[in-house]
Amino acid sequence: MRHFLQIFACMRLVRCQRAATAVEYGLILALIFLVMSIALRQVATKTTNMWGNVANAVNNS
């Protein structure tokens, strides 16, 4: 009987979807954060270069 209860408990854990869903949401959030970080870095680089060009133009005129 005890062996049957252990098998039943393992089957319940295998069918449990809450942990898998939490991991999937975590991966989605990590991917979104990664994409946002890369996009922000590229925008910051372009903005820095733009203001550098403006400063050079003002200094040379």
Stockholm file with secondary structure:
# STOCKHOLM 1.0

chainA/1-61         MRHFLQIFACMRLVRCQRAATAVEYGLILALIFLVMSIALRQVATKTTNMWGNVANAVNNS
#=GR chainA/1-61 SS CHHHHHHHHHHHHHHCCHHHHHHHHHHHHHHHHHHHHHHHHHHHHHHHHHHHHHHHHHHHC
#=GC SS_cons        CHHHHHHHHHHHHHHCCHHHHHHHHHHHHHHHHHHHHHHHHHHHHHHHHHHHHHHHHHHHC
//
